[in-house]
Amino acid sequence: MHKLLGWPLGGFLLGFVGLFMIAPIARADDGDALMARFERMVAFNLDHPAVVSSAVIDTLCHGLESRPLGERVAAWAQWFVDQKKVEYLYGRDPGGYVTEGRLCQDFSTDCVLFMCRVTELARSTTAKEAVQFAFGTRFYGASIAKVVAENGRVNYDDPVHLEYSEDMIKSAIWGADVTADCGAALRDSIGSLRAAPDTVHYVPSDRLAYDRLESGDILWFVGDENEPGAKEKRAQGTMVHHLGIVTRDGAEVFLIHPASRPLPGVYEKTGLVKVPLKTYLAGVRRFKGVVVTRLKDF
């Protein structure tokens, strides 16, 4: 398990902010300069038109603080759905968060950013802390001097950033892999650029135990290698082609996710949507199943 998951939240943040101070530095003011750069990065991701205001985030964090972590994750996902204005924008497209070097971009997002953002907010107590947490998880162990530009933008092409879903799952930063507890799991026999054959377990869509899913679970949708061109895509990249957040309403299980395309007869637009998980899996044939990860309280 990733080291930071065993730290108390406050200890993690304090440890992270001082992380670059561990290595010897040539001059004392080098550390001050890096701290100033880090603070510019934090400020760059707060209180601008692309994000929810810090005042709103701080209030919501306070209101959710007594709930279990999974419920907080689901509550944040539901809150964003309720805003009815979150559009889909792939991170590497013009204006996307990767292209812009942002950690936070709340109203135009893709599935990876949305998953990161709601889990970061759920594990934080303020808007500022959520930005610090974002850098500490998405760029765990990174050199501020290398990853953060003078203007506060971050470089997602730095090797320390986990680019592929298989590596994200393996890191345990985004929760323990509980796939085997959520249905009759199988091994993926094809593999991908980042995972050898038979090293990733997934639950086929028709074997998923809905009663074992919990609010806040993260679903990593595994592409069906029998779809045209899918094997070639795996060889060049990831087997996981989408992400979403589980939320429960009694016995019914829903998926909240940024949709990159409409689902005819269910929703006719792209952007953040909430849909019964069974409906989604029945309507989207390009996935053969899911990996499930679950965050735990510190």
C-alpha positions in Angstrom: 0.0 0.0 0.0 1.1 3.5 -0.8 2.9 5.2 2.1 0.8 8.2 2.3 -2.4 6.2 3.0 -1.0 5.4 6.4 -0.4 9.0 7.4 -2.9 11.2 9.3 -4.2 13.9 6.9 -2.5 16.8 8.7 0.8 14.9 8.9 0.7 14.1 5.2 0.1 17.7 4.2 2.8 19.1 6.5 5.1 16.3 5.4 4.4 17.1 1.8 4.9 20.8 2.0 8.3 20.2 3.5 9.1 17.4 1.1 11.5 19.3 -1.1 13.4 20.5 2.1 14.6 16.9 2.8 17.3 17.1 0.1 20.3 19.4 0.8 20.0 22.7 -1.0 22.8 25.1 -2.0 21.3 28.2 -0.4 18.6 28.8 2.2 16.7 31.1 -0.2 16.3 28.2 -2.7 13.8 26.6 -0.3 12.0 29.9 0.0 11.8 30.2 -3.8 10.3 26.7 -4.1 7.8 27.4 -1.4 6.8 30.6 -3.2 6.4 28.6 -6.4 4.3 26.0 -4.6 2.1 28.7 -3.2 1.6 30.2 -6.7 0.5 26.7 -7.9 -2.0 26.6 -5.1 -3.3 30.1 -5.8 -3.6 29.3 -9.5 -6.1 26.5 -8.7 -8.3 28.6 -6.3 -11.1 31.1 -6.9 -11.0 31.5 -10.6 -14.0 31.0 -13.0 -13.1 27.4 -13.7 -13.5 26.2 -10.1 -16.1 26.3 -7.3 -15.3 29.2 -4.9 -13.3 28.5 -1.8 -16.1 29.8 0.4 -18.6 27.3 -1.1 -16.1 24.4 -0.9 -15.1 25.2 2.7 -18.8 25.3 3.7 -19.5 22.0 2.0 -16.4 20.3 3.5 -17.5 21.4 7.0 -21.1 20.0 6.4 -19.8 16.6 5.2 -17.0 16.1 7.7 -18.9 13.8 10.0 -19.8 11.3 7.2 -17.7 8.3 6.3 -15.3 8.8 3.5 -17.2 6.9 0.9 -20.3 8.9 1.6 -18.3 12.1 1.3 -17.0 11.1 -2.1 -20.5 10.2 -3.3 -21.9 13.4 -1.9 -19.4 15.6 -3.8 -20.1 13.7 -7.0 -23.9 14.2 -6.5 -23.3 17.9 -5.7 -21.6 18.5 -9.0 -24.4 16.6 -10.8 -26.9 18.9 -9.2 -25.2 22.0 -10.6 -26.2 20.9 -14.1 -23.4 22.7 -15.8 -20.4 20.4 -15.8 -19.3 19.8 -19.3 -17.1 17.0 -20.7 -13.6 18.1 -21.9 -10.8 15.7 -22.4 -7.8 16.9 -20.4 -5.4 17.1 -23.4 -7.7 18.9 -25.7 -7.4 22.7 -26.0 -8.6 24.3 -22.8 -8.4 21.0 -20.9 -6.8 20.8 -17.5 -3.7 19.0 -18.7 -3.2 21.5 -21.5 -3.7 24.4 -19.1 -1.5 22.8 -16.4 -4.3 23.0 -13.8 -5.1 20.6 -10.9 -8.6 21.9 -10.6 -11.1 22.6 -13.4 -14.6 21.9 -12.0 -17.0 22.8 -14.9 -15.1 21.2 -17.8 -13.7 17.8 -16.9 -13.0 14.3 -18.0 -13.4 11.1 -16.1 -9.9 11.1 -14.6 -10.0 14.7 -13.3 -13.5 14.2 -12.0 -12.5 11.1 -10.0 -9.4 12.8 -8.6 -11.3 16.0 -7.8 -14.2 14.5 -5.8 -11.9 12.1 -3.9 -9.5 15.0 -3.1 -12.4 17.2 -1.8 -13.7 14.3 0.2 -10.4 13.8 1.9 -9.8 17.5 2.7 -11.3 20.1 5.0 -10.8 23.2 3.0 -10.4 24.2 -0.7 -6.8 25.0 -0.2 -6.1 21.7 1.4 -7.8 19.9 -1.5 -5.3 21.6 -3.9 -2.4 20.6 -1.7 -3.8 17.1 -1.5 -4.2 17.0 -5.3 -0.5 17.8 -5.9 0.6 15.4 -3.2 -1.3 12.4 -4.7 -1.2 13.1 -8.5 2.5 14.0 -8.3 3.6 12.0 -5.3 7.3 12.3 -4.7 7.6 15.0 -7.4 10.3 17.7 -7.5 8.5 21.1 -7.3 11.3 22.6 -9.3 10.7 20.1 -12.1 6.9 19.8 -12.1 5.7 23.3 -11.2 6.4 26.2 -13.5 7.2 29.7 -12.2 3.6 30.7 -13.1 2.1 27.8 -11.0 1.2 25.5 -13.8 2.0 21.8 -13.4 3.5 19.5 -16.0 1.5 16.3 -16.5 4.1 14.9 -18.8 6.6 14.6 -16.0 7.3 10.8 -15.4 6.3 11.0 -11.8 2.7 11.6 -12.8 0.7 8.3 -13.1 -0.5 8.5 -16.7 -2.1 5.0 -17.0 -5.0 3.6 -15.0 -3.3 0.3 -14.3 -0.6 2.2 -12.5 -3.1 4.3 -10.6 -4.9 1.2 -9.4 -1.7 -0.5 -8.4 -0.5 2.5 -6.4 -3.5 2.2 -4.0 -3.6 6.0 -3.8 -7.2 5.9 -5.0 -8.2 3.1 -2.7 -7.8 -0.6 -2.2 -8.6 -3.0 -5.0 -11.8 -4.7 -3.8 -12.8 -6.2 -7.2 -12.7 -9.7 -5.9 -15.3 -8.7 -3.2 -17.7 -7.3 -5.8 -18.5 -10.4 -7.9 -17.1 -13.4 -9.7 -13.8 -11.8 -10.8 -11.7 -13.0 -13.8 -8.2 -12.4 -14.9 -7.7 -10.2 -18.0 -5.8 -12.5 -20.3 -4.8 -9.9 -22.8 -3.1 -7.2 -20.8 -1.9 -3.8 -22.0 1.1 -1.6 -22.3 1.1 -1.1 -18.5 -0.1 -4.5 -17.3 1.0 -8.0 -18.3 -1.6 -10.6 -19.2 -3.3 -12.2 -16.2 -2.2 -9.5 -13.7 -5.4 -7.5 -13.6 -8.6 -8.9 -12.2 -12.0 -7.5 -13.2 -15.7 -8.4 -12.7 -17.6 -9.1 -15.9 -20.6 -6.8 -16.3 -23.0 -9.7 -16.0 -21.4 -11.0 -12.8 -21.3 -7.8 -10.8 -22.7 -8.1 -7.3 -24.5 -4.8 -7.0 -25.3 -5.3 -3.3 -21.6 -5.3 -2.5 -20.9 -2.0 -4.1 -20.7 1.0 -1.7 -21.3 4.7 -2.2 -18.0 6.3 -3.2 -16.5 3.2 -4.8 -14.5 4.0 -8.0 -15.3 2.0 -11.1 -12.6 1.5 -13.7 -14.2 0.3 -16.9 -12.2 -2.4 -18.7 -12.4 -2.3 -22.5 -13.6 -5.4 -24.4 -10.6 -6.6 -26.4 -13.0 -8.1 -29.0 -14.2 -4.6 -30.1 -12.6 -3.4 -33.4 -9.1 -2.0 -32.8 -9.2 -2.7 -29.0 -6.2 -5.0 -28.9 -4.1 -2.5 -30.7 -5.2 0.3 -28.4 -4.2 -1.9 -25.4 -0.8 -2.5 -26.8 -0.2 1.2 -27.0 -1.9 2.3 -23.8 -4.4 1.3 -21.1 -7.1 -1.4 -20.8 -9.2 1.0 -18.7 -11.2 3.3 -20.9 -13.4 5.1 -18.4 -14.0 5.9 -14.7 -16.9 6.8 -12.6 -18.2 7.1 -9.0 -20.8 4.8 -7.4 -23.6 6.3 -5.3 -26.4 4.3 -3.7 -30.1 5.2 -3.1 -31.2 2.2 -1.0 -31.0 -0.9 -3.1 -30.5 1.0 -6.3 -26.9 1.7 -7.5 -26.1 4.7 -9.7 -23.1 5.7 -11.7 -22.0 9.4 -11.8 -19.5 10.1 -14.6 -18.5 12.7 -17.2 -20.0 11.3 -20.4 -17.9 11.8 -23.5 -20.8 10.7 -25.7 -24.6 10.5 -25.4 -26.3 7.2 -24.4 -29.4 7.0 -26.7 -32.6 6.7 -24.9 -30.9 7.5 -21.5 -29.2 10.8 -21.9 -28.8 12.8 -25.1 -25.9 15.1 -24.2 -22.3 14.9 -23.0 -21.2 16.1 -19.6 -21.7 15.0 -16.0 -24.6 12.6 -15.6 -26.1 10.2 -13.1 -27.5 7.0 -14.5 -28.5 3.6 -13.0 -25.4 1.4 -13.3 -27.3 -1.5 -14.7 -28.7 0.7 -17.4 -25.2 2.1 -18.3 -23.6 -1.4 -18.5 -26.4 -2.7 -20.6 -26.2 0.2 -23.0 -22.4 0.5 -23.4 -21.1 -2.6 -25.0 -17.5 -1.5 -25.4 -16.7 -2.4 -21.8 -16.5 -6.0 -20.6 -16.4 -5.3 -16.9 -15.0 -3.3 -14.1 -12.2 -3.0 -11.5 -13.4 -1.6 -8.2 -11.4 0.4 -5.7 -12.5 1.7 -2.4 -11.0 4.5 -0.3 -10.6 4.1 3.5 -10.6 6.8 6.2 -7.2 7.8 7.5 
